[in-house]
Amino acid sequence: MVIAKRDEYKVSVQEDLGAAVRHFRTQSKVSQTTAAEWEGVSQPYLSLLESGKFGSSLNHALRLLRLLGYEVIVRRESLNG
């Protein structure tokens, strides 16, 4: 889910995290092949991650965080520390 005010993604399910990875990779003008090489994984595996295929443990962790009243936000790292 994109948060429109800033370039942030609210992650509620694993598909949201995959969409965030894809969005920020393409925004940075980095190909899947290059990103996969940087990470040390295959391009097909990165494609699976961008499709939200992280495994059930991620969904359980995200659901538990929501039940505890927390949310996960993905945004660019601050350069100011």
Buried (B, 14 or more C-beta within 10 A) or exposed (E): EEEEEEEBBEBBBBBBBBBBBBBBBEEEEEEBEBBBEEEEEEBEEBBBBBBBEBEEEBBEEBEEBEEEEEEBEBEEEEEEE
